[in-house]
Every structure is written in structure tokens, then in C-alpha cells.
Amino acid sequence: MELLNLAQELQSNPYPGRGIVLGRSADGKSAVIAYFIMGRSENSRNRIFSVTDDGIRTEAFDPSKMVDPSLIIYHPVRKVGNKTVVTNGDQTDTIMDALNAGHCYRHALMQRTFEPDGPNYTPRISGVMLPNGAYKLSILKSFEGNPDFCNRYFYEYEGAPAGWGHFIHTYMGDGNPLPSFQGEPELVGIPCDSASDFAKLLWDNLNEENKVSLFVRYIDLATQETDDVIVNKHQ
């Protein structure tokens, strides 16, 4: 699989939707987590990331303009024991409950399907970062736009070399309906030693009109200390 330039991939896609990057920092010292959201409607764009006790949540920037909170208000990132869960919806909580009950993330996601937002049927993307830098990614999709069937794909990585990672996102680009992500998670370079530098790379290359919020976490593999960066278009 070709190692892709992440900045170029973002520049070439005006609407990847929501995206997860998991991998290893350029210096090899940190596990890397990134999650971003984009929006086309005023309702979707009216959001920010805010900090919680165990991660982050989405919330309305201007509550008076919030039309429908379903599917856009959730906890994208939560710490569960020594693992970090990151998803594009309320399946974060489903995975958290499963892990706390002694099950795995697969067990949780077998209970869930894609989002009920026809005709897009937005895929549910999820990731779990382990304390040793190994990670898991998954995507739940409709069967080529047919909502009667759900296809579930799971990808598990024992880790990544320094400066490498995987990128999965909800859409292949803009459209009506929006075309769902296709294929395996993309192999991408992570050319940054710090969370702030990686956040700048991602934010600067996301489509200016459609980008909404970004979260980046670097986890020191030796100490498990975290360095978080949040960027909101509405500051």
C-alpha cells in the first residue's frame, strides 16, 4: 500500500466529512490520535469541541441556532481505563460500556449500524488506541447505499513505525448523496513530533469553508502522559 502524504490527501478532498488518524509520531515516542469534523449545513457548522473529564464532546457554538442535535452532539473521545476510544458518533459510549463490561470493541459495534441519515447513510467510524501504541479501526457502512444491510469492517494494527499511521474518513468527497469511504484505511505519513505541529498540518490543509473542529492527542509511550490540542473554527 502506498504511503500517502496526508496534507495532500486533505487538500485534494473538499469534503472527507469526519476523519480519524491513528499512528506513531515522527520521533517514534508517542502514539498519535486525531479526529476532525466538517459541515455543509449551518447546523453542522454550528459546533465546537469542548473538554470533558475523560475526553471531549461536541456542543453548539450558538445554542439558539441548534436545530437538531441528533447525530451531531456526542462524545468523540473518551478514556476507558488505559485505552482511548475515538469515534464519529454516540457509538463511543457503546464501545465504552462494552470495554467496561469486559468485552471488546467488536462486540460493541456488532450492536450498531451506519447513521440513519438517508440518503447518505453516513458510515460510523471508530478507533481504539492501546497503551503500547497498537490500535484498531472500524467502519460500519450501508451496502452500497442500501439501508437494508450493514457491512462491518474491522482493522487491527500491532502498531506502526515512527512517522506512519492510518486515516479513515466518512466520505470520499462531496456529492449528493455523499459517497461513503471505500477500501482499507489509508496509510499516511505523520511527519510531526508534537501535537501542536500535527494539529497545524491538519487544520491548515482541511477545506477552509467546510472545516469545523479538530482534536489531536499525543500519548507518550513511556509515561502515558498526554498532550492535547483542540482547534475550533468558532473560537
C-alpha positions as CSV (number, residue, x, y, z in Angstrom):
1,M,0.0,0.0,0.0
2,E,1.3,3.4,-0.9
3,L,2.3,5.8,1.9
4,L,0.2,8.9,1.3
5,N,1.1,12.5,2.0
6,L,-1.7,13.4,4.5
7,A,-1.6,17.1,3.7
8,Q,-2.0,16.4,0.0
9,E,-4.8,14.0,0.7
10,L,-6.7,16.6,2.7
11,Q,-6.1,19.3,0.1
12,S,-7.5,17.1,-2.7
13,N,-10.7,16.3,-0.9
14,P,-13.0,19.2,-0.1
15,Y,-15.3,17.1,2.0
16,P,-13.9,14.0,3.7
17,G,-16.6,14.6,6.4
18,R,-15.3,13.3,9.7
19,G,-11.9,11.7,10.0
20,I,-9.8,9.6,12.3
21,V,-6.0,9.3,12.2
22,L,-4.2,6.8,14.4
23,G,-0.5,6.0,14.4
24,R,3.0,6.9,15.7
25,S,4.8,10.3,15.9
26,A,7.8,11.0,13.6
27,D,10.2,10.6,16.5
28,G,8.6,7.3,17.5
29,K,8.0,8.4,21.1
30,S,4.2,9.0,21.0
31,A,1.0,7.3,20.0
32,V,-1.0,9.7,17.8
33,I,-4.8,10.3,17.7
34,A,-6.5,12.9,15.6
35,Y,-10.2,13.5,14.9
36,F,-11.8,16.2,12.9
37,I,-15.3,17.2,11.9
38,M,-16.6,19.1,8.9
39,G,-20.0,20.5,8.0
40,R,-22.0,21.7,5.0
41,S,-25.2,22.9,6.8
42,E,-25.5,25.7,9.3
43,N,-26.5,23.2,11.9
44,S,-23.4,21.0,11.4
45,R,-21.1,24.0,11.3
46,N,-22.5,25.5,14.5
47,R,-20.3,23.2,16.7
48,I,-17.2,23.3,18.8
49,F,-15.2,20.7,20.7
50,S,-15.1,21.2,24.5
51,V,-13.1,19.3,27.1
52,T,-14.7,16.8,29.5
53,D,-13.3,14.8,32.4
54,D,-12.5,11.8,30.1
55,G,-12.1,13.4,26.7
56,I,-14.1,15.8,24.6
57,R,-17.6,16.4,23.4
58,T,-19.3,18.3,20.7
59,E,-21.6,21.2,21.6
60,A,-23.4,24.0,19.9
61,F,-21.3,27.2,19.5
62,D,-24.6,29.2,19.4
63,P,-27.3,27.1,21.2
64,S,-30.0,29.4,19.7
65,K,-29.2,28.2,16.2
66,M,-29.2,24.5,17.0
67,V,-31.9,22.8,15.0
68,D,-31.4,19.1,15.5
69,P,-28.8,17.8,18.0
70,S,-29.2,14.1,17.0
71,L,-26.1,12.7,15.2
72,I,-24.0,15.9,15.8
73,I,-23.9,16.1,19.6
74,Y,-21.8,13.3,21.1
75,H,-18.5,12.4,22.8
76,P,-16.0,11.8,20.1
77,V,-13.1,10.9,22.5
78,R,-13.3,9.1,25.8
79,K,-10.6,7.5,28.0
80,V,-11.6,4.0,29.1
81,G,-9.1,2.6,31.6
82,N,-5.8,2.7,29.8
83,K,-7.4,2.8,26.3
84,T,-8.6,5.8,24.3
85,V,-11.7,5.5,22.2
86,V,-12.4,7.9,19.3
87,T,-15.5,7.8,17.0
88,N,-17.7,10.0,14.9
89,G,-20.9,9.4,17.0
90,D,-22.5,8.1,20.1
91,Q,-21.0,4.6,19.5
92,T,-18.2,6.0,21.6
93,D,-20.4,5.3,24.6
94,T,-21.4,1.8,23.3
95,I,-17.7,0.9,23.0
96,M,-17.0,2.3,26.4
97,D,-19.8,0.3,28.0
98,A,-18.6,-2.9,26.3
99,L,-15.0,-2.4,27.4
100,N,-16.1,-1.7,31.0
101,A,-18.1,-4.9,30.9
102,G,-15.0,-6.9,29.8
103,H,-16.0,-7.2,26.1
104,C,-14.1,-5.9,23.1
105,Y,-14.9,-3.0,20.7
106,R,-16.1,-5.6,18.1
107,H,-18.7,-6.8,20.5
108,A,-20.0,-3.2,20.9
109,L,-20.0,-2.4,17.2
110,M,-21.9,-5.5,16.2
111,Q,-24.8,-3.8,18.0
112,R,-24.6,-0.7,15.9
113,T,-25.1,0.2,12.2
114,F,-24.4,3.3,10.0
115,E,-26.2,6.5,10.8
116,P,-29.9,6.8,9.9
117,D,-29.5,9.9,7.7
118,G,-30.6,8.7,4.3
119,P,-29.8,9.1,1.5
120,N,-26.2,9.5,2.8
121,Y,-26.3,6.7,5.4
122,T,-23.1,8.1,6.9
123,P,-20.7,5.4,8.0
124,R,-19.8,5.1,11.6
125,I,-16.0,5.2,12.0
126,S,-14.4,4.2,15.3
127,G,-10.9,3.7,16.7
128,V,-9.3,2.4,19.9
129,M,-5.7,3.3,20.9
130,L,-4.0,0.9,23.2
131,P,-1.3,2.0,25.7
132,N,1.5,0.2,23.8
133,G,0.7,2.1,20.6
134,A,-1.3,-0.7,18.9
135,Y,-4.6,0.4,17.5
136,K,-7.9,-0.7,16.0
137,L,-10.1,0.9,13.4
138,S,-13.5,0.1,12.1
139,I,-16.2,1.3,9.7
140,L,-19.9,0.4,9.6
141,K,-21.4,1.1,6.2
142,S,-24.6,0.6,4.2
143,F,-24.4,-2.0,1.4
144,E,-23.6,0.4,-1.5
145,G,-26.3,2.8,-0.2
146,N,-28.9,0.1,0.5
147,P,-30.0,0.7,4.1
148,D,-31.4,-2.9,4.5
149,F,-27.9,-4.3,5.0
150,C,-24.9,-3.2,7.2
151,N,-21.4,-4.1,6.3
152,R,-18.9,-4.1,9.2
153,Y,-15.2,-3.9,8.6
154,F,-12.5,-4.2,11.4
155,Y,-8.8,-3.5,11.0
156,E,-6.3,-4.2,13.8
157,Y,-2.7,-3.0,13.9
158,E,0.0,-4.1,16.3
159,G,1.4,-0.6,16.0
160,A,3.1,1.5,13.3
161,P,6.7,2.5,12.5
162,A,7.7,6.0,13.5
163,G,6.0,8.6,11.4
164,W,3.4,6.2,10.0
165,G,-0.3,5.9,10.6
166,H,-3.8,5.1,9.2
167,F,-6.5,7.5,8.1
168,I,-10.2,6.7,7.8
169,H,-13.0,9.1,7.0
170,T,-16.7,9.1,6.3
171,Y,-16.8,10.3,2.7
172,M,-14.8,10.0,-0.5
173,G,-15.7,13.6,-1.3
174,D,-18.6,16.0,-1.8
175,G,-21.8,14.9,-3.6
176,N,-25.5,14.2,-3.2
177,P,-25.8,11.7,-1.8
178,L,-22.4,11.8,-0.2
179,P,-20.2,8.9,-1.3
180,S,-19.1,6.7,1.6
181,F,-15.5,5.9,2.2
182,Q,-14.2,2.9,0.2
183,G,-11.4,0.4,0.8
184,E,-9.0,-0.1,3.7
185,P,-7.9,2.8,6.0
186,E,-5.3,4.9,4.1
187,L,-1.7,4.5,5.0
188,V,-0.4,8.1,5.7
189,G,2.7,9.8,6.9
190,I,2.8,11.5,10.3
191,P,5.7,13.9,9.9
192,C,5.4,15.7,13.3
193,D,7.0,15.1,16.7
194,S,4.4,17.2,18.6
195,A,0.6,17.5,18.9
196,S,0.7,21.2,18.1
197,D,2.7,20.7,14.9
198,F,0.4,17.9,13.7
199,A,-2.7,19.9,14.5
200,K,-1.4,22.8,12.4
201,L,-0.7,20.4,9.5
202,L,-4.2,19.0,9.6
203,W,-6.0,22.3,10.2
204,D,-4.1,24.2,7.5
205,N,-5.0,21.6,4.9
206,L,-8.6,20.9,5.7
207,N,-11.0,22.7,3.4
208,E,-11.4,26.3,4.7
209,E,-15.2,26.5,4.1
210,N,-16.1,23.1,5.5
211,K,-13.8,22.5,8.4
212,V,-15.4,22.9,11.9
213,S,-13.2,21.4,14.7
214,L,-10.1,19.3,15.3
215,F,-8.7,17.3,18.2
216,V,-5.1,15.9,18.4
217,R,-3.7,13.9,21.2
218,Y,-0.1,12.7,21.5
219,I,0.4,10.0,24.2
220,D,4.0,9.5,25.4
221,L,4.5,5.7,25.2
222,A,7.0,5.7,28.1
223,T,5.0,7.7,30.6
224,Q,1.4,7.7,29.2
225,E,1.3,11.5,29.6
226,T,-0.9,13.2,27.1
227,D,-0.6,16.4,25.1
228,D,-3.9,17.6,23.6
229,V,-4.7,20.3,21.1
230,I,-8.2,21.5,20.2
231,V,-8.9,23.8,17.3
232,N,-12.3,25.2,16.7
233,K,-13.3,27.4,13.8
234,H,-15.6,29.2,16.2
235,Q,-13.2,30.3,18.9
